[in-house]
């Protein structure tokens, strides 16, 4: 007997691989219905052509919600379960890079042709249709003007071709390309998307990705190969399929550069946070934008590195008071980070907070908020 998407979800709950969440279950049932509609649509398409009878094309689905709510897990279930061989699941930015590459190849191939009137976007859409009837996008987001310029045309064609598009995102479609150049020209794409895709807000009970932190190690020392490996595995396990990018955050006429950003997660080196001339205002901005921060390369400090010591004190105070979760890769345990110096007494508070931030009580209190 073939299992439905909801059957597979129920099995995961029964096997205690996931917790039951009513909002996730409602989405599962909606996608199950969507899958059945699309299978029926594809089976009847030939009959439609024969008797010229209109059959409604099933709309796609745009699923958005906060990180860690189970969007990727549910997409896994949908994609693996839908009985269509011509399907593809891909990160949205990877897909758009391929589209631009195919457009470039087509134009290069036809630049010497006298008849160069064919729409390259149409030609790329036909290539997509040839191998794909179901297209699943992870992390749907638009930040590049080159993407924004062709999305409206491309998706209009894909929708008309009857390709079923399922997408996950952290933001409502109306917030796509929110600060992009010439955004008014992008609005028709959003209108087209909303006409052809159901907009579904997954309001699951909690951030299950953050819940994975419970009873997990968050402080790694010394900086040997095993701890480095564990530290970076923790990062990868938490961010999942979220794309890693760099980001600039404005602050009083300047920019704070975040070189490794993934949704509400960010990763820094000690040098980026404590050697560079940052202050409390910088740490507050980082705290406002990220829930979980990874810091690598924390060294032993002494009286010759007083500026770095003061910045580390301010950094830990800021993140502690704002209830952030820290993953740290350090040369030594907190009590041995600072060796002597004028700041030794005040640094004891930093030691205490670093130790508390590793505790299950602290992590549970942050996760439950």
N, C-alpha and C positions, 0 to 999 in steps of 0.2 A: 504494500500500500504506500502511495506517495504521500509524504508528509507536507502539510501546508506550512506557510510561514509562521502562523500562530502555533502550530504543533511543535515546531522547532523552538520557538520562544518558550513554550510551556516546558519542554524538555530541559532547556537550560536552567529554568527556575527550579524544576524538580531536582536536577542534579546539583543545585546550589552553586552553579557557575556564575549566576547573576541573581540579584534580588528582584522580586516582582515590583513593578512600578506601573500604576494604572495608566498614566499618560503614555508611557512607552507601549503598553498593550493596545491602547486605542490607536496609536499610529500603526502598529503592526497590522491590526485589522483593516485599517484604511488602505495600506499597501497591498494586503492580500486581495482586497476587492479590486484595486487598481490592476494587479497582475492578472486576475481572472478576466477583467474587461479587455485588457490588451491582447491576451491570448485569443479571445473570441473575435476581436477585431481583425487580427492577422489571419485567422482561419476563414473569415467571411470576406476578406478583401477581394479574392478572385471572383466570388459570387457577385459581389458588388459591381465589378467590371462587366460581368456577363449580362446582368439584368438592369444595370445602370441605376441601382437603388442606393440612395445615400445612407451610409452607416456612419454614425458619429465617431469621430476619432477621440479616444480617451485622452484627457489632459494629463500632462506630467505632474510632478509634485516638487515643490521647493520647500524643503524642511529647514527651518532655522531655530536656533535656540542657543543658550549659553554652552560653553565648553563642558565636556564631561557628562552630558545628559544622555548619552547613548546613541547619538546619531550615526556614528560609524558602525557600531555593533548592529544596529537595525538595518543599515544599508548592506552590511555583510549578509544578513539573513535574506533580504529581498533579492540581492544579486545572485546568490548561490541557489535560490529556490525557483526563480522564474524560469519556466521551461522554454527558453529561447536560446538557440546556439549563437545567433548573431547579436552579441551584446558586448559591452565594454565598460569597465570601471576605471576612472582615471582622475588624478588630481587636476582641478580646473586650470591652474597655471601651466601645467605640463601640456594639457590639451591645447591651450591657446598658443603656446610656443610651437607646437606641431603645425597648427593652422597657419601661422605666419611663415614658417619654413616652407610649407606646401605652396603658399601664394608666391613666395620668392622664387621657388623652383619653376612654377608655371610661367611667371613673367619672364624669367631668364630664358626659358625654352622658347617662348613666343615673341621675344623682343625684336627678332629680325623678320617676323611674319608681317605681311601686308594687312592681313585680316586679324587685328588684335582687339576686336570689339567684345569678345566673350568675357563675361563677368568672372574674374578669378575666384571670387567667393562662392559663386555657383558651382564652379568646377571642383573646389575643395569639398563642398557639401555633398556632391555626387560621389566623391571618393569615400566620404564618411558613410553615406547611405549604402554603398556597395557591401560593406562588411558589418554594418551595425544597424540594428532595429531598436535596441534599447541602449541608452547612453546614460551612465551614472557618474555624476561629478561629486568628488569630495572637495570640501573647502571652497565653495563658490564665492569668489570675491573679485572685484574689479578695481585695480589701482593704476593700471597702465593705460595711457591715452591711446596707444596703438590698438589695444584690445577694445577699448570703448568705441573706437571709430568703426569697427567692423562687426561688432556683436549683433546689432540690430538686424543687419542684412543677413548674417549667417543664421541666426536663430529663426528668423522669419521663414527661411527656406527649409531648415530642419523640421520645424513644426508642420509646414505644408507637406513635407515628405512623409509625415506620419510617424516619425521617430519619437519614441517615448523617452522623455528626459526626466530623470530623478536627480535632484541636487540637494546637498547639505551645505549649510552655511551658518556662521555665527550671527549674521545680521539680517534684518528684514530687507527685502529687495528694494524698498524705497530708500534705503540707506547705502545702496551700492554706489561706488564712485562719488561719495558724498562731497569730497573736496577737490574733485578732479577738474582739470582745465576744460572749459566749454561744456560744463555738465548739462546745460539746457539741451544740448543736442543729443545727450544720452537718455533723456527722459522717455522718448518714444520706445526705446528698447525695454525699459522697465514696464511700460504700458503693455507692450507685446508679450512680455514674460508673464504678467499677471493675467492676460487674456487666455493664455495657453497652459498655465500651470496652476494647480491649487497651492495656495500659500498656507503652510502648516507650521504653527508655532509649537515646538515640543517643549512643554513646560514640565519636565520631569522634576521629581521631588528634590533631588540634590545633585551635586556634582560628583558622579561616581568615579571620575578619574582622580579627584582629590582624595576620595575615600580610600583609594589604593595605598595611601600613605600610612594608614593605620598599622601600627606595629612594624613599621619599616624603619630602616636605618637612614638618618639624614645627615650625619656627621661622619666624615671619612678621614682617618689619619692612621699612619703617616701617608705620605704621597708615594706609595709604592705602586707597582703595576696593577696588582689586584684591586686596590682601592680606586685607582683611576678608572679601571674597567667598570667597577660597580657604580661609581659616581656617574659615568656617562651612560650606563645602562639605565639608571634611575631616570635620567633626563629623557631618554628616548621612550621609555615605558610610559612616562607621564604625558608627553606631547602627542604620542600616537601619530596620527596622520596629519596633524597641524603643520602647515608649511613654516619653515624657519626663514625669517627675513631679517633685514636690518631696518631700523626705525629711528626717526628723529622726533623728539618731543620738544616743542617750544617752551622756553622759560625766560621771561623778562628780556626779550629781544635777542636771545641766543638759542642754540639748539643743544639738547642733550642727546648724544648719539648712543643708541642701543644696538650693538652690533649683532646680537643673537636674541631675536624675539620670536615667540611662537604663541599667538593668542594671549592668554593671561600669564604666560611663563616667560621668564627672561634668564639669560645666563651671562655672567660677567667673570672676568679675571679680577684678582685682588688689585692688580695694577690699574685696571679701568676705574675701579671704585675708590681706591684709597691712595694711590700714588698720584693720579691726576688731581688737580686742585678743585675737588668737589666739596660741597657743603651740605648742610641740613636741607636747604631748599631743593637741591638736586635729589637727595634721598627721598624726600617727600613726594616729588613728582614720580619717581620710580615706584614708590609704594602705592600711589594712586592708580597706576597703570597696570600693576602686576600683582598677582596673588602669591605666586611661588617664585623664588629667586634662587638661582644656583650661583655659587661663588667658588671659583677654583684658585688654587695657588696661594692660599693664605700662609705666609711664612712666619718664622720666629721674628719677634721685634725686640729692639733694644733702644737705649737712650739716643742713639744716632738717628733713629727713625721716628722722631716724636710727632712729626706732621702726619705720617701714616697711622700712627697709633691713635691720634686724636680723631682722625677720620673714621677709623674702624669703630671707635667708641660711639661716635655720632651715628654711624650707619646702623649698628646693632640696636642702639636706643630707638631709632626711628622705626625700624622694621618690627622690633618687639612691641612698641607701643601701638603700632597699627596692625598688630596681629597677622604678620606675614609668616609664611613657612620658608625656612632657609635650608638649602642643601649645601653643605660646605665640604670642600676638599682642602685639607690643611696639613701642614708639615708636622703639627703636634696637637695634642689635646688642648682645650681652651685654657686650662690653668698654667700651661707652659708656653703660651704664645708670647707674652711679654716678659722679658728678662730684666728686672730692675728698672731704674729710671724714675723721674719725677711723677709719672702718671701711674705708678704701680698700684697705689691705693684706689684710685678711681676706676682703674681697670678691673678691679675685683667685681664691680657691678656688671661689667661686660662679660666676665667669665661666668658669673651666676646666670645671666640671661642666656648666654650661649648654651649652657647646660640645661636650663629649663626648656629652651626651644627644641631640645631633642626629646623631651619627655612625652610620654603618651598622653598625660593630662593636658599639656599645652596643645599638642597636635589635635586631640579630640575637641578641645574648646574652639579651635580655629575652624575645624571641619564642620562642626555642628552649627556654626553661625549662619 
